[in-house]
Amino acid sequence: MELKKKHLALLIAAFIGLSGCVEDAKDSDGSGNSGEVTPPDGGDNGGGDNGGGDNGGDGDDLKLPREVTLYYKADDKEDSPYGMYLYDKNGDALAIGNDNSVTHSNITMTGETSVKDPLTVTVSEDKASIVFSSEDKAYDLNTANGNDNLNGTLQFKVITNSFDVINGDDVENTVTLNMASGDNKASVDVTSAVSASIGATQPQLIRVPLRCFQEQENGIDISKVDVAMTLESIGPIEYQFSDARIIANSVPEQSGSNNVQGCLNNNNSQVIVGESSVITESIKTDAGWVEQGLATEILRTRGQSVNPTPNGNENGATRYVGIGYDSTAETGAFDPTKRSVLTFSIDKAANLKDMKKERLDISRYMGGTLQMKFFMPAASIDLPQGDDTFLVLQFDTPDSKTTDVAPGGYPQSELISYSLNQANYEKGKVLDIEIPIKDFFTKADTGAVSLNGIQYVQKLVTHIQQTDSEGNADYSQLDKFRYGLADIKLVMPTDEPEVPEVPEPEAPAE
C-alpha cells in the first residue's frame, strides 16, 4: 500500500502558547540526531523564568521569552504558562497536575509529572491527545521564534514502545502535531518520525520549525497562541514523552541532515506500508520473466550481468538479479582495488538529480526486516580464503548535491556487513537473509535514529568485500566472484502488534 505524506493522520498539534525554556539545536548525547553535522548553537538563551515575572504568568504581559517550557525542567524555577491536558476519544479533557498515574477513558499516562520525568502514554483505541493549552490566554511567541521570526522550533523527545501502524480496515494510523491561535489550527504530520522511533534505545528528538505552523493556508498567528502543542495519535500506541518546549534559533542551517521535520523537508515521499513491500523480484510466467517491485532500475558498476535460476525455468521459478566480477571483461571490468556494486534503484540516475521524483518513506517498517535470497552459481569462485567474506548493504538517500533537496541532504543509512562465512554459506545453495531495518537507521554508538534518512530512500546498494589486516576493505581476492539476489522485500514484524491495555480507573474510596 502506498500513501502520500499529506494523507497521514498521525499529527502533532502544536498550539503556540508555550513559555520560557531553552535547548540547543543539538543534544549533547546526539540522541535523535543520526548523521548530524554540528549545527549552530540553537540555544540563544535570552533567559527568563518560564511563566514568572513578565513572562505572562500574572496576565500583565503575554509576551513570552526566547525559551518556553511545555514539559521540561532544567531547574526548580522553570514552569510552563500552558497547562497540560489529556483528551480522550470523545474529545473530553482532563487537566493534569502533579499526578503520577492517570487513566482517562482510552488514554493512560504514567510518570513523575512533578519532576518532569518521561511520561509513558498509552492509547488503547481510536484517538487521543496530549494538549498544552493556556485556556483564555493567547501568548505572543515571536521572541521564541528567534531571529527574523523564522528559526524557532517546537520540539519534544519520544521513544515509541509499540504502534499499530495499520488498523483492521487497512487504513494507516497517524500521529499529528498541532498548534492553534484562536480558531486557526495548523498541523504537521509526524507519523514517520514517531514510527522511526519504534524500539529506540534512547529518546529521539523530534523538532518542527514554528514557521511550518505559520505558513499554512490556515496558519496560526504566532503573537496569539493559546494552544502551544497538541500531540494527537490515531490507533493503538504506547510511547514515552519528554522534554517538550519551544526554543529560539534552534533550526540548524543543515536542516535535512539534522533531522528537522516539517515544512523545511521535501514532503513528496511515497509512504510504503503493508505486511510486505517488494523491492525487486523476477518470476517466470506463461508470458516470460516478469519483474516487479519498487526498484525499477538495476545498475552494475565494474561488473557483468549475472541472472542465475537455481530452481529452473518453469512457471513460478525465481530468477536472481546478480553481478559477476571479471577482470578480463571488455566493459565493466572488475578492479581489485575498488568495489564492484550491484544497485537496486527506484529510477534512472538522471531522474534522481532533483527532488521531483518521489523517494520512499519506509519508516513504517522500522520494527520489521529487510529480507532477500542470496545465491552463488557454479560458475563463481568459492568463498575466498582469509578473512570473512561479507555482503555489504546500504540504503542510499539524496545528498546535498541533489537539486532542491532540503539543506544538507539526507543521511545515508548505516553500512551493514553480513558475513557469509558465519552463515556457513556454500556455493550453489540458496541462503535466506534477514536484517532488522533498525540496524540500517540507528547509530550503534549513540542509539540516534536517522529520522530523515528512513523517509527518503532511493536505492539499495550492495557489494562483496573482505577486510585486510589493517581493517580496510579488501577486494583483491574477488576476481571471478558471482552472486545474485532475489525476493528482496521489506517485511513487517511477524507477530501481531501488541494492543496496549488501558486499565480501568480505580473506584473512589468510600
N, C-alpha and C positions, 0 to 999 in steps of 0.2 A: 504494500500500500504506500502511495506517495502523497504527501501533503505539503502545501506551501506554508512557510513560516507564518504568514499573515492569518492563516486559518487556525493556528494553535490557540488552545484555550487556557493554558497554564500561565496566568498573567500575574504580574506583580503590580498592585495598585499603589502607586506612590502619590500620596496626597501631601502637598507641600505644607507642612506645618511642624517642622522639626526645630529643635533648639540645640544649643551650642555644645558640640563635641567634635574634636578633630582627629583625623587619622592621615598618615602619609598615604600616598597613592600606591605604595607597595608595602607589604608586610615584611617585617624583618626575617620571618621564618620562611618566606616565599610561598606560604600556603595560598592556593588559589591563583598563582601566577606562573603556571608552567610555561617555559620558553620566554620568560620575561627578561627584556633588556632593562637596564637601570633607568627607571622613569624619573622625571623631575620630582623634586620634593613636593608631594601633594598636600602637605600639612602646613599651609600658610597660617600658622596657629596664632590668629589675632587675639586669642584669649577670651576671657569672659566666661563666667559660670553659666551653666545651662538652665535657664529659667529664673535665675535670681537677678536682683538689681534691675537694670534697664533692659533686660532681655525678654520682657513680655510677661514675666511671671505675675506681676501685680496689675497687668492690664493697662498701665500708663503708656507703655511703649511696646508696640508689636513688632518692632524690627529686631530680628534675631542676629546673633553674631556669625562669624565665619565657620563655627564648629557647632553643629546641632546634634544633640543626642536624642535617639529614639529608645533604643535598648542597648545601653553601653555604659560602662562605669570605669573610668580610668582612675578616679579618686573619689573620696567621700563627698565632694562638693557637687559633683555632676548629677544633674537631674534633667528630666525632659519636660518641655512645655506641652507635650502631647500625651494624652492618656492612652493606655493600651486596652484593647477590647478583643474579645473573641466573637465572631459572627458565625452562627450555625447555618444549616442548610435552609432554614426558613427565613434567614435574614434577621433573626433576633440577636441582640447584642448583650454581652456580659462584660462588665468592667472588671479589669484585673488589678488588684492591689498587690500586697505582699503575699500572694498565695503561692504555695509550693506544688499544689496539685488541684487542677480544676477540670471538671467534665461539664460540657455544655452541649447537650444533645449529641450530635455526631462528631464533636471535636473535643479532644482532651489535651491539656498542656501540663507538663510537669517540669519542675526546676526551681532553684532558689532565686525567685524574682527580686528579692530584696538586695541581693549582691550581684545581680545581673549575670548569674550563671547561664550557660547554654540551656535553652528550653527544648524539651522533646515534645513535638507536636504530632498528634495522631488524628487523622481524619478517616473514619471508617467507611464512609459512602458519600455520594452526592458531592456537594461543595461546602467549603468553609473558608474562613479568612482570619488572619491576624490583622488588626487595624490600629493605626496610631492616629488619633483624632483629637482636635482641640475644642470640639463641640462648637460653641458660639464665637470663638476667636479665630480670626484669619491673620496669620502671621506673615510678615514680609521676609522672604528668604533670599533677597537679592545679594546681600553680603555673603551668604553661604554659597552662592553660585559663583563666587570668585571673580577674577579679573575679567572684564568685558562681559560679565554675566553669562559666561559660556562654559566655565571649567569646573563647576561643582558637580558632585555625584551623590546619588542616593545609593547606599551600599549596605550589605549585610553579609554574614557568613552562614554557610549551610553544609551539613552532611546529610545526604539522603539515605535513610536506612532501608526503605522499601517504597516502591512506586509502581502501581499497576498502570502502565502506560497506555493500555488499550482496554476499553470496557467490553462488556459482553456483546454489545452491538457492533463491535469492530470500529468504534469511534474513539479517537485519541483523547485521552485525558490531558489536562493542561495545568500550567501554573502561570499566574499573571501578576505583574507588579503595577500598581496604580497610584496616582496622586490626584488630588482634587482641590479646586478652588471654587467654592460655591457649587453651582450646577455644572460646572465644567469638570469632567473627569477624563484623564488621559491614561492609557495603558501601554505597557511594554510586555511582550511575551517572553518569559524567561524559562519556558519549559525545557529548552535544550540545555541550559546551564544547570538546572536542577536535576535533569536526567543524567547529565555527565557527572554529577556528584554522587551517584549511587555507589555505595560501598567505599567511599573515600576514607582514608585513614586520618586525614587532617581536615579541619573546616576549610571550605573553599570560598574565596572572596568573590561575590557577585556585585558588580557596580554598574550603574546605569547613569549616564550624564543627565543632569536636570533638563538640559535643552531638549532631550527626547520627549519630555512631557510638555514642554512649552510650544514646540514647533509643529505639533499635530494640528489637524484641522479644527479640532475642538480642544485645543491646548489650554493649559492652566495659566492663570495669572500668578506669577511667582511672588508677587507682592501681597497676595491674599490667599495663603494656603491654609486650609482648615483640616485637610486630611493629608498628612505627610507621607503615609505609606499604607498600602493595603497589599498583603500577600495572599492571593486567593488561589486555592487549588481545587481542581475538579477530579473526583475519583479517589479511591483508597490510596493513602500516602502516609508515611511517617518520616519526619525529618528533624534534625537538630538545628536550632535557630539561635544566632547570637550576633553581637556587635553591629546592630543596626544604627545608622547615623547618616547625616548629610555633611559633606566636607567641601570646603572651598578649594579650588585649584588642585583637584585630585584626578584630573583627566590627563594621563601621560601623552606625550607627543606621539608615541608609537602605540596608539590605542588598539590596533589589531593584534599585534604580537603580545600585548599586555592584557589580553582577555577582557577588555571593556565590552560590555553588552549594549544592545540597543541600537539607536539610530546612527552611531558612528561606524557600524559594521555594514557589510553588504548583506541585505536582507532578502536575497533571492535564492537561497539554498533550497534544495529539494529534500524535505524531511522523509527519511526512509524508515518505515515501521512495518511490522508484521512478524509472524512467527519466524520467518526466514526471508532473506533477500539475496538473490543470486547475483554475484559479481560477474561470473562467466561460467558457462557450461556448453558443451557440444555433444549432442545426442543424435544417433542415427535413426532416421525415419524413412518411410517409403519415398519421400521427396529428397532424400540425401541427408547430409550432415546439417543439422540446424543449430546455429549458435545463438545464444540469448544471454541476457544479463545486463547489469548496469554498465559494465565496461564494453565499449564498442570498438576500441582500437587496441590491438596487440602490437607492442613495439619491442624490437630486439636490437640491442646495442652490442657490437663486437660479438655477434653470434649468428648461427644459421637457424632456419625454421625447422623444428622437430615436432611431429604430431603423432606420437605413438598411440596405438589402440590395443592395450593388453588384453581386453576381453572380446576381441574380434570386431567384425564389421556388420553383425546382424542388427536388425532393428532393436533399439533400446540400448545399444552399446555406447560406451563413453569414449570420446576422443580427447586426448590430453593436448594442451597447448604448451609447447616447450621450446627449448633453445639448445643448440649444440655448440660447444666450444671447439673451434678448429683453426689452428694457426696457419694452415696451408690454404684456407679458403681465399678465393679471388676477391670477394667482397665480404665485409663484415667479419674479417679475420680476428681470431682470438689473440689478445695481447696479454702475456703472462704477467705484466706489470700493472694491469688495470682490471677492474671488474667488468664482467660481461653481464648485461642486465636484461631481464625479462619483465616488461611493464604492462600492466593492465590499466588502460586509461578510459575515462568517460567520454573522450572526444579527441580529435586530432590536435596536435600541438598548436597549429595556427588558430584554433578556436579557443585556446586556453590562455591566450596572451592578454586578454582583458576579462572583465567580470560579467560579460553579457551571458555567457554560458552558466547555467545553474550548476553549482557544485552540490555535493552530497552531504547532508547532515545525518550522521549515523549515531547521534548521541543516545537514541533510544536503545541502542544495543550495548551500552556501556556495561551492563551486567551480564552480557552474553559473550559469544565467542566468534572468532574467525575460523572457519573450517574449510578444509581442502583435502584433496588426494594428491600424493606425490608418487612419481614413478620414474625409474631409470631404465631405459630399454637395454637390450642385449648389446647394442652397438656402442654403448658407453663404456668407458673405463670403470673399474671398480672404485670404491671409495679410496682416495689416495692414502698412502702411509703417512705416519707422523701425527700431527695434531688433529683433533676432531675436525670433521667437515661440517660446515654449517649452511643451512638455508637461511638467508638473511632477508627479512621483510620489513617494509616501512610504508606507511600511508603518506602520500605527498599532498601538499596544500599550496595555494597561490602564495608566492613570495612577494617581497616588496617591489620587484620589477614588473609585476603584473599591472597593467593599466587599470586605473580606477579601483584598485584594491584598497581596503582600509589601511591607514598609515602603519607601516611596519610589516604588512602582510600577516600571514597566519602561521603559527609554529607547525613544522612537520612533526609527525609522530616520533616516538622513540624507535630506535632500531631494535628489532627482535631477532636474536640468533638462535635458531632451532638446531640442536645437534643431531645429525643423522646417525652418528656413531652411538650416542647414548640411547637412541631409539632402536638400536640393533638392526638398522636397516640393511637389507641385502638387495643388490641389483636384480631387477626382474620381478620384484614384488611390489604390491601397492601398499603405501603407507598412509594411514589416516592421521591428519594433523589437526590439532585443535588448540587455539591460543586465545586466552582471555582478551577481550577488547581493551579492558582497563590497563593491561600491560603496555599497550601502544601509547596511551594518552595520559599516563601517570608517571611523574618523576619518581624514580626509585629512592632517591636520597631525601627528598622533602615531602613526598606524598601530594605534591601540587598537581592538579589536573589541568590539561590544556583545554579549557572551556571553548576556545575558538577553533583550535585545530580540528577537533572532532566534528565541528559544524561545517567545514569547508574542504572535504576530501575530494581529490580529483584523480588520484592514481593509487594503485598498489604496486610497489616496486620491489622486485626480488632479484637476488643473485646468490651465487655459491662462493664461499671463501673458506680458507683455513687461517690460522694465526701463526706468525713466526715466533722465534724465541724472545723477541722484544715486545710481543703483544700487538704487533701491527698486522693488518690484513695481508694475507699471502695468497696469490693466485698461481704461483709458479708450477704447481703440480696438476693443474686442471685441464690441460690440453686434451681434447677428445672426450671431455665430460659432457654428458647429455642428461637432461631431466625435463619432465613435463608436469604440469599442474592441471587438475580438473575439479569440477564441482566446487568452485570457490564461492563461499557464501557467508553471510552474516546470520547468526542464529541467536534467537532469544534464549534466556535460561530455560532449561527443560522442565524445571519444577514450576508448578503453578505459583504465581505471585502471591505472597502472603498478604492477606487482607487484615489490616490492623483491627484489633478489637478495642472498642471504646467501652470502658467499664460503666456500669450503672452508677449514678450518683448515690452516695450514702443517704439513708433516710435521716432526717434531723432527729437529734436526741430529744426524747420526751421529758 
